[in-house]
Each structure stands twice: as structure tokens, then as C-alpha cells.
């Protein structure tokens, strides 16, 4: 599977330069992760829904494997805002 192509399509389809003014939950995402040389410049930041953000980190993990991307994906997968462990899925992020 071409994870890089899927990642690029996800960012193009679901990434917003400015936070949409609707009732959905959004998170900022570095298109090129800082650990891979990305910056905090506006052209490297997009808003994604919680579900799309989770999927983006899954794809980055599949693209780069062990290291910073696996740590980021693991952290998104095991902890909620209070640090409690949970069993995640895309639907739970969409609901949040």
C-alpha cells in the first residue's frame, strides 16, 4: 500500500488552513512532523478533525515505522486528556 499517497490525499481532502467555524472538533497538525524537519510555519500546519488527525498519525507511523512517528501514534492511541489508558478507534475520535 502506498501510505505516502494516502497521507497526501488525507491532508488535501481533510486539512484546513484556518479552523472551520462549525460544531466539529479540530486539532492542529504538522504536515511534515517537526521530528522530520518540519516547522511551525503556517504552510506546514493544517486543522484536521480528531478522526483525520488520528488516521494521519497512523499513516505516518506506517510510512516511517519505529522512532518518533511510532511514539506519536502510540501516545495518541493510549491516553486521553486525563492520561487514562483507553482502547481507541476512529469512531471514538469522530464522536469526540
Buried (B, 14 or more C-beta within 10 A) or exposed (E): EEBEEBBEEBBEEBBEEEEEEEEEBBBEBBBEBEBEEEEEEEEBBBBBBBBBBBBBBBBBBBBBEEEBBBEBBEEBBEEEEEEEEEEBEEEBBBEE
